[in-house]
Structure formats: C-alpha cells, structure tokens
Amino acid sequence: MTFALHGIAVSKGIAIGKAVLISRAALEVSHYLVEAGKEEDEAQKLLDAFEQVRQELEQLRQGLPKDAPQEMAAFLDVHGMILADPALAEKPIKLIRTQRLNAAWALTTELNDLLEQFADIEDAYLKERANDIRQVAERVIKALNAQKKDSLNDDDFLPASDIGVESIIVAHDIAPHDMLRFKDHAFTGFVTDLGGKTSHTAIVARSMEIPAVVGVRHASEMIRHGDWLILDGEHGVVVVAPDEQLLAEYRKLQAQALKEARKLRQLKHSKTETTDRVEIELFANIELPEDAIQAVKLGAVGVGLFRSEFLFMDRKQALPDEEQQYQEYRRVVDLMHGLPVNIRTIDVGADKALGGGSDVSQTGASPLGLRAIRWSLTEPEIFLTQLRAILRASAHGQARIMIPMLAHAKEIDETFRLIEKAKQQLHQRGKAFNPNIQVGAMIEIPAAALMLPLFINRFDFLSIGTNDLIQYTLAIDRADHAVAHLYDPLHPAILNLLSSIIDQAKRADVPVAICGEMAGDPALTKLLLAFGLTDFSMHFSQLLLVKREILKANVGLLKTRAPRVLRAYEPEEQAKALEYLLS
C-alpha cells in the first residue's frame, strides 16, 4: 500500500531506491544490580568501553578519505571532546559505586538526565547538540554490549540480488561518523525519525549534497527493510511503496533536477548582478570553520554570520579558553583569504548548560529570558575572553564583531566599554589586533527596528536576523508546535519592518544584510531586492539558488512594485500584490 510520510527537508534533491533499515541504537539495556564487592570491576568495564570508543573514533579520524567533507573531521573531534569529558563518566561511576547499578544502566540514567536538560533549551541549533551526546553514549553502550548492529555494517545492506539498486537509509538517527560509510555504498539519501535543520547529520548531508528528510517521526517503525521509497528533499516528503506511475513521474523530476543542478554549478563563475546592473553581494552563514571552504568555492564574498556557539556546546567541565577560541576564529579568517568574517558573539541563554564553573542564574526556557548579549553582559569575564580571541583573529584578516539581540542603549554602551577593555588588555600583553575592528549589531528585536537611528549612529554595519525578528514581532515561540503555523515571514508587519530597516540603513550609507532564513529562500529573493537589499547571507548550499534569482531580476522594476506589497494588509490583496511583483 502506498502512503506518504512528512518531515523536515534539510538537503534538497530527489532520491529513489530501496529502504535500508538501520536498527535503532540500543538504549533499552538490561537493568540489574551488580554483586556486592564487584562495583569497581563494573566501573572499570565502563571506563574500558569509553577507551574502546575513543580508539574507534581516533581510527575513523586517521582513516578519513581525502575526499571526505571537511565537516567530518570536525564532528569526530566534537564527539571525541564529549567522550574525553570526565564529567560524562563521573555520575555513572558514582551510581555504580553507591547504588550498584550495572554500567549500561548507570550510563543511560545519566544520558536521560542530560537529554531532559537539552529538551528545555530554546535555541534550535544548541537543542540539536543533544543528539551528539546521545550518539556518543550509544556508542559506549554498544561497546559494553558488544553489539555492532547500530553502525552501518555489511549485514545491514541489501542482499546480493539487489546489488546495483540504489538505496535510501532509514534510521532512528544517524551519527555523522557512521555517514562516512556512504562513500562505500550506493546510498542516495536518508530518512531519520529524529533531527532538525541544524543537526550535525543534516549539515553533513548538505555538505555531501545527499537528499535528506529528518524528523519523520516513526519512519523507522513504519518502513520495512527493502521497501521502495521516493525521497523528496525539496518538500520533506517520503513516499513508501510508490506505484509505477508515481515512480515514473519522480524519475522524470529527478532527471530534470540533475540537469538543473549541472546548469546551476555553471553560475559559480558569473558576476552576481541583476539585469539592470545592480551588484549584489552573497555571504555565507557557517557553523563550523570548515564550512568556509565550501562557501568560497561557491562564490561567497565573505562570512555574514559565524555562529560561535559551536565552540561552547556540550561542555560540562571547562569553556574554551582564549587561545582555543582564537585558533578557531583564525582558521575561519585564514580560509576566507582576506574576505570579511562576521563573528557573532555567543548566543546562548540561561537555560543552556555551558558548565565551566560559571554560576549562571536560570530563567527557564522562555525566548524572552537571559540570552545572547544579555547573558554575555552578566558574564563579563567569559565575554571578555571571547572578545580578546576575536580581536586577536582580526590581526590576520577581516574579522568583525557582531552583537546579537541588542535592544537598549545601555546594552550598547556596556558592550563597547567591554570591547575597549579587551583591547586594553591585549595591548598590555603585547598581542596584535586590529584597533579599528568593525562592530555590527543584529536587528532581531522589534525595539531595535523601531529605534534604528540609534543603531545606525553607533555601529559600522547591521545584520537583520529575520528568524527572531519574526518570532518576537508576531509573539510566536518557534519551538511551540501549537503556534508554529502562525510563523509567517510574509506577514505585512514583517515586510514593513524589513523595508523600513533596509531603507533607513541605505539612506545613512550603513551596510545592512539579512542573515536569517529569509535570505536563503529563493522564493523571497526578488521581494528582498524590491526592498533595496543588496547583501544576503545564507547557508552556502543556497548560494547558487539565490544567485540564479538575482541574475533574472530587474531591481528598478521591482522597486516600483514594492509599495503595492507594503500597502497590502488583507491576505487576498497581498497575494495579488506579490504575484504582480514576481511576474
């Protein structure tokens, strides 16, 4: 029987093949008490399992093929850091010694506690990091149980009679290091029960250009090994057991998409300008330093947003020090070969357990709580450490500081005071930095948009974070599924805010970009051009798609049609205005 499942599209394209069902990682472990007097033996079993997994990861790291995506090494390093954190084993060992829980039971108890903490995290990107901890713990459990079925082993693949048939992996979740095996088998896509757009596995899929749909709840339970599947990475749909007519239609779409992709790659070398000669600059949003390599290859003229949070994630014992941060920021600067790099200062909230011994007050999971610059200003030593690291990186290229979630003049004053203090500290230590480093502000709170002249007067550049601007303007918690359908980038209030911000910044000759999801949506490119936007920042996988829209656009014509869109408040009226603008 043919049926469809829906999830989150994280890597575009169409894949057709038979399902390869990877067994769900075994977290259902045996629960028993170890014999009295055998506690230390059980604790040693756990430590031995940790060491075995450490060696496995190191072997994978050393055996990375030359053509493996750069992200793979970084992900293995992240999993290695999680594994090396003594705190991950401390509580399970304590449970073994004090309550005599067996090793696997003790580890899953700690894992469940950690996953509950991550469930309360508001930020989608950091929320996804729970998967990294879970994947590491599962690997340790597999070592304890001597089970190998949760990795991509030859036993998991299609039988010999199906050799030559393309396959689609279906799993509860897939660790990034397991995805290395894609190189050795004819996999054309994957489907997972878990995951989101910012999960590591999604990032790897995009870097490998493999169609993927994640967050398809119960897919691994409803799809059987060997079922024919159609994976539509454009719309986040998985069709199970399609009939011949549907297969033929999708094969036609697949061939057409491959042809379009080849044509798209030819745009890498063309100048990014509209038909009426308006030059547009395309920047990349990156999460990892290695993303800069692909960004440059695809024609990005800089990094519009480097999310520095990845350096701080999943740490329970010590935050990265100044030297560690400096080395990572410098890597990005070096990889961009003199192009600008906007490093956003850490955007976390009080609900995000960073550890490192800092006593951060808890304000719950509310997006209105202590997060981003608000958090940084309550932790000035941590903030100064990051500022010094960014400043030092600026000695090697165009590193720039970008401050998230500003809304008050006093926040701006305190931020600049700390930047000056960081400069003085480096000067006293004889460390090189760019004394005239550019500082930019993210406009993502309605208050900032409504008092934009203050930001224009104080900052070197502006970047509009549309994801949060939409959330706060419409009073919608993006993480709340009950109201997610109301999250609308085309809401008249949002469009008027964007138009006003761009117009004011342009009139004052202050560079302004959009670095939220709207910038990477090709369907919205002409609309943003109509508002006067000339700087777009997006995930590098979207660069050429947006560039194609730019090359077909006439900004002069679009600007004449923009007022009609901005005056439209009724849905039907707005739909007609948008259709007219895009025609």
N, C-alpha and C positions, 0 to 999 in steps of 0.2 A: 504494500500500500504506500502510495506517495504522500509525503507530508513535509512541511517546512518548519524549520526552527529559526528563531531570530536571536541575534546577539549584537555585539559591538564590532563594527568594521574597523580594523586597526591597520590593515595593509591591503591596498587595493589590488584588483585583478580577479580573474575567474579561474578556478581550478575544477577539474573533472577527474574523478578516479574512484578507486575502491577504498573503503574505510580501513585504516589500520588502527585497531583499538589498543591503546597502551593502558595497561592496568593501573588503576588508581593507587597512588602511593599509600603504603600500608601504615595507617595511623591507628588502626584497630589492633592493638597489641595485647598480648597476654598480661593479665593482672594477677600477680601473686606476691607473697611476702618471701623474701629470701630467708634462709635458715639463720638463726641467731649465731653470731660469730663469723658469718660469711659476708658481712657488709663490705669489708674492704676489698674482698675478691670481686664483688659485684660492681663496686665503684671503679675498680681497675678495668673491668670489662668495658665500661662506658668510656673511660679515657682511651683505651685501646681502639675503640670504634672511632672516636674523634681523630686519632692519629691515622687510622686507615683511610678515612675520608680525606684528611689533609694530604696524604700521599697521592690519592686518586686525583684530587684537584691539581696538584703540582704536576703530575704526569700529563694530565689534559693540557695544562698551561704550556708545558715544554713541547707537547706534540701538536700544537696548533698548526694547521696547514698554512702555507704562505698566503693563500687566497681567502683565508677566514676573515670575516669582518673584524675590524679593529675593536668593536664593542665586546667581542667575545673575551678578549684578554681582560678587559676592564671588569666584566661580570664575574669572571673567575676570581679576580682579585677581591671583588666585593664579598663573594662567598667565602673566600679564604680569610678575609678580615673578620667576618662573622664567626667563623669556626675558631679563629685564634683568640677571640674574646673570652677570657677566663670566666666571665660572668655567665655565659651560656651554660657552662657545666656546673657552676657553683651550687645553684639551687637543687638540680637533680641529685648531685652527690650528697648534699645535706639531707634530702629526702630519703636516699638510700641508707644513710648512716643513722638517721633519727627515727624513721618510720619503717625501714626495711623494705621499701618498695623496690621491685626489680628495676633494672636500668632503663628498659624501654618505657615502663610505666612512669618512672620518675621524669624522664625527658619529655614525654607527651604532656605530663602535668604542667611543666614549665612552659612548654610550647603553647598550650591552651591559654595560659595566663597572658602570655605575650600577645597572642592573636586578639584577645579581648581588649587589650590596651590599644592595639592598632585599629580596632573596629571603631573606636571613638574619635579617631583622627579625622579632621575635616578636609585637609588638603588631599586631593585625589592622588597626586604624584607620590607623596610620602605614604599614603594609605596602602599603595601598591607594594611598598617595600616589605610589608608583612609576608608576602609571598617568598621573598628571598630567605627570611628566617625559617619559614616553614620548609622550603626546599632543602636547606642545609640540615635541618633536624630530621627530615625524612631520610636523607642520605645516611645519616648516622644510625637511624633505626634499621635501615636495610643492612648496614654493616653488622649491627647487633644480631639481626635475624638471619644473616647470610642469605638474604633474598636479593635477586638481581632483576626481578621482572619489571621494576619500575623504571629501569633505564631502557633505552632503545636497543634491545638485543635482537640478534638474528631470529630468535624464536618468535618475536612479535610481528615479523613481517609476513607478507602474503605468501602462500605456498608456491612451490616451484612452477606449478601450472599457470600461475598468474604473472610470471616474470615478464616484464615489458609493459605491464599495466601500471599506469601512474597511480600513485597512492596519496591519500589525504590522512594525516594523523588526527586521531580523535582521542583526547585525554582529559582527565580532570584538570590537570595543569601540566606544564612542561617547563622544566628548569632550562635556563639558557644554555648551560653546558651540555645538556642532552641534545640540543638542537644542532650541535656540531655534526651529529650523525647524518644530518640532511645531505651532507656532501657525498655520502657513500651510497645513497639510495634514491630512488626516483620519486621523492616526495614533492608534491606541487602545492601543498597548502596544509593548514592545520586548523583544528577547531578545539576549543577548550571550554570547560564548564566555568572556570574562573577567569579573572583577568580584566584589565581595563586598558584604555588607550595609552596610559603611561607605565604599564608594567614592563619589566625588562624583556620579557618574551616578545611583547608587541614591538619594542624597539628593535630587537634582533630581526624580527620578521620584516620590518620596514627596511632595515639595512640590507637584508638579503633579497629584498623585493619578492617575498613569498606571500601570496594571498592568505589572509588570516581573518578569522572571526572568533572573538573571545567573549567570555561572559554568557555563553549559551548554556543556561542552566539545565542540568540533567542530560546534556548531549551524550556523555559517555555511558549513560544508562539506557538511553532510547535508541542509540545507533548500535548496530551489530557489526562485528568484525566481518569485513568483506562486502558490506552494503555499498552499492553505487551511490556516490554523492556528487552534488553540484555545490561548490562553494562560491558564493558571490561576495567578494571582498569589497565591492562598491557599496552595497546596500546592507551588509551584515546579515545575509540570509544563507541558510544551509538547506538544500533540498535533498531529502532522503528517498532513495528508490525512485528516481525520476523515470517517466516513460520515455520511449524512443523519440517522440515528437519534441518533448522538452529538452532532451539531450541534444538533439539536432539544432534546436534554436540557440542553446547556450554554446555549442561548439562554434556556431557561426559568430556569436558575440565574442567568443574567446579569440577567434582568428582576427576579427576586426580590432579587438583591443591590442593584440600583439603588434598589428600593423601600425596602430596609432602610437604605441609606445616607441617603436623604432623612429617614427617621424618626430616624436616629442624630443628624443635624445639629440636630434639634429639642431634643436633650438639652443643648446648649450653655448654655442659659439656666436649666436646672433646678439646684436645690441638690444638692450631692454628699453624700448621706447615705443610710444603709441604711433598710430598712423599720422598724427599731426605733430610728430617730432618732440613730444614731451618725454624727457628722460625719467625713468623710474628706477629706484634702487631696491633690490631684493636682498634682505638679510635672512640669516638662519637663526632659529631657536635651537639651542642644544642643551642636552642634559649631561653629556659626557665629553671630555676633551677630544676623544677620537672622532666625535661627530663632525668636528671642524674639517676633517679630511674630505668627507663626502660633500660638505657644504661648499668647499672651494671647487671641487670637481664639477658641481652643478651650477656654478656661476654666482654664488652668493658674494656680495661685496662687503661682507662683514658679519659679525655675530650680533644680532639685535637683542638677544636675551640668552645669557648663560645662567641657568638655574644652579646656583651654588649649593643648593640643599643636599645634593647627592653626596657631598663630602661629609655631611653631618649625620646622614641617615644610619639607622641600625647600630648605633654606637651606645654601649651601656657603661663603658668604663672611662674613656677619655675622648674628648673632642679633638679634632685635628688641630695641631698647633700651627703657629705662623709659618714655619718652614714647609710643612706638608701642604698647606693651602697655597703658599707662594709657588711651589713647584708645579702644582696642578694648574693654577692660573697662567703661569708662564708657558706651560705646554700649549694651552689654547692660543695664547698670543703668538707663539712661535709657529704653530700650524697655520695661522691665518696670514702669515707673511706680510705683516705691516698693515693689514686691514683692521678696522675698528672692532673692538670686542667689548660689548656692554655686559659687565658682570653685575648681576642683581644680587644685592646683599641678601643674606639668608632670610627666606620667607617661611618661617615656622610659627607655631602658636604654642601657648602654654600647655595645650593638650598633647603635644608631641614630645615624647620622652627622649630627650637628647642625651641625658646622662652627663658624664664628665664631672660630676660632683657639683654642678650648679643648682642652687636652690630656686627653682622657678615656680612661682605660685600657679596653681591650677585654676582655670576659669571655665572648664568644661569644653565641650565640642562645638560651641557656637562659633559661626564665622564672624560674629561681632566681638569676639574676645581678644585676648592678648596674642597678637600675631604680627609677623613681618617687622616693620620698623618699630612698632610699639614694643614688641618683645626685645628687639636689639637694644633699644634705649633703656630697658630695665636691666640689661646685662651688658653694661658698658665695656667691661674687660674683654668679653667674647667679641663684641662688636669692634673694639679697637684692634684686636688680633686680626680679624678679617680685613679691616681697612688697611692695616700695615701690609698684609700679604698682597692685596690688590695694588696698593701703591708701589710696592717693590716690582710687581709684574709690569707696571707701566713704564719702567726703565727699559723694557725690551720691545716695546711696540705701543699700539694704541689701545691699551687697557683703559676702560672708563668705568666709573662707579654709577650704578643705577639703584635708586632707593624705592622700595615698594610701599604702597599703602599709606602714603602721606595724606594728611587732611588738615593739620593745624600749623599755624605759623611757628608756634613754639617747638613743634617737632622738627621743622626745617632748621630753626636756629640751633637746636641741640645737635642735630646731625652734622651741620657744618662746623660746629665747635669741636666735635669729636674727630672729624676729618683733619682739622688743623692740628689737633693734639697728636694724632697719629703721624702727621708729617713732622712735627717737632721731635717726636720720639725717634723716628728714623734718622732725622738729621743729627741728633745727638749720638746715634750709633754709627754714623758714617755710612748709612745704606743709601744706595742710589734710588731715585724715584723721579717721576715727572711732577715738578711742583705745580704745573698748570693743568693737571689732570682734569678732564671734563667730568662733571657730575650731572646726572639726569634724574628726573622724577617720573615715576609711573603714575599715570592718571587712571585710577581704578575705583575711586570713591566719588559719588556724586558731589560731595562737598568740594573736592579738588576741582572738578569740572566747572562748578559754579563760581569758584574764586580763582579761575585760571590766571588772571593778571599777576597774582602773587607768584605763581609758579614760573610764569614767563620771565618775570623780573629777576628771579633768584637762580634759575637753572640754565645749564648750557643746552640741554635738549630734553624732549618729553617723549614718553612712550605710553600709548594707551593700552591698558590691559583690559580688553573687552570682556574676558571671562568674568572677572569680578565686577566690572562696571555694570554689566547686565544683571548679575546677581543682586548687587546692592540697590540698583535703581528700581528693579521690579520686586524687591523684597522676597526673593526666592532663594531658598537654600538648595544649591545644585545637588547636594548629596541626598536630598529628601525626594524619594521617588514619587511621593504623593503629589508633589507640585512641579516635578521636572518638566511636565508638558507645557508649563507656562513660561519656561525659559525661552525667550524669543528675541534673537538678535535683530529682527526686523520690526520690533515694537516701535511705534512712532517716537516715543520718548527717547529711546536709544539712538535712533537715527538723527534726531535733532541735536542730542548731546554730542555725538561724534562730529557732525557737521560744524557745530559751534567751536569745538575744541580745535579741529583742524584749521578752521578759518582764522581764529584768533592767533594761533601759533604762526601761521603763514604770514599774516599781516605784520607780526612782530619780528619776522625773519628768524624764528627759533625752530630748529629741526624737530619734526614730530613724526612718529611712526606708530603703527599699530602692531602689537606683538601677540595679541590674543588669537583665538581660533578663527575669528572672522577674517584675519589677514590671509590665512591659508586656504580659504574656501573659494575656489574658482567661480562659484555661482555669485559671489558677492564682490568680485574684483572690480567690475565696471561701476558698481554702486559707490564703492570707496573712491574710485578715480573721479567720479562725478562730484564728490565732496571735496576734491582737491588733494587727496592723499598721494604722495609720491614716494614714501618709504614704507615698505611692507616687510614684516618679519614673521617667519613661519618655520615649521619643521621642514628640513631640507627635502624631504620626499615630495613636498607640494610645490617646490620652486618652479619647476618647468610647467606644471599645470597652470599656475597663476601667470607665468610669463606668457604662455600662449594666449591667454585672455587679454593681456596688456597689448600684445602685438596687433590684436584685431580692433582695439578700442580707439576712439577719437575723443580725447578729453574735452575739446572745445564744444563738441556736440553734446556730450554727456552733461556738462555743466549747465547747459541751457535747459536741460530736462530735470535737473535735481530739485529745483524749487517746487515743482508739482508733487514730487515724492514727499518732501518735507511738510507740505501743507495738508497731506492726506492723513486723516485720523480714523476714518471709517474703514474697516477691512476691505470692503469691495472697492472703495475709492483707491486705497493704497495698492491693491493688486493691479488695478488698471494703470496706475502711475508707474509702478515697477515694470510692468510689461512694456509700456511705452519707452521707458528709459533704456531697457535692454534690447529693444527691437533694432 
